[in-house]
Amino acid sequence: MSRKLAAVFATGVAAVLVVGSLVAVALGRSHQPQPTSASSAPSSTPTLLDVPRTTPSNKPGNSAGSPAADPTAAAAAGNKKVLFLSFDDGPDPVWTPEVLEVLQRHGAHATFFELGAMQNAHPGLREQVLAAGNTIGSHSISHKQLTAISAAGRHHEIFDGPRSKCFRPPYGASNPKVRADITAAGMTQVLWDVDPRDWDRPGVNAIANDILHHAHRRNIILMHDGGGDRSQTVAALDRVLPILKAQGYSFPAMDC
């Protein structure tokens, strides 16, 4: 082979090797794992739905997220050791007077979140609650889940319910629309911190132990004076009040 032909051949082989290397590099890059964007990565946090919660977070606020009037602030001023007792679903002609009697016996007050339908069915009990130094909050008219009804129905349940500065949505079910209507009606949403599930009638010991175990300064405790047999609630209340008083707690009504 002539020197000229050999040089041409060597140049061609070198060119093929260079092209082959470039192709291999390109193929290698195309098969490398690609970074996953935040938008396409699966989230480990489940989507939260607006459903009733057993123990909702009790933080007063309105639909815009700005702070609303806190009905516990005045009574708890100066870091006082206070607990706020609250009773839902009344007034009931049997159980509301019994709750009032226990409260009076132990020098305690409470806030009663009443239903408009129950107020209308049992006139005079509202005045009895107030005359004993307690306050009244609205619990709607008929205890409908406000997140599951029409806008007109929600407006009616909130605006036409018991007169108060405080509103507790039935089941604790709330969302921005519910909070907006509560604020527009001139009220503050009030939930709770401690739920001994007295509505399920688990027994006097279970109700009392739950309250004693979970109650801390400035907590709002949820109980019921309506909606069924509340004899366990009355007995548990009579049991826990002297124990909590001995621990230094007092029991003012919320500013409702």
Helices and strands as residue ranges (DSSP letters): H 3-30, H 73-76, E 84-88, H 95-105, E 110-114, H 116-121, H 125-131, E 135-138, G 146-148, H 151-159, E 166-167, G 170-172, H 176-184, E 188-189, G 198-200, H 204-214, E 220-224, H 231-246
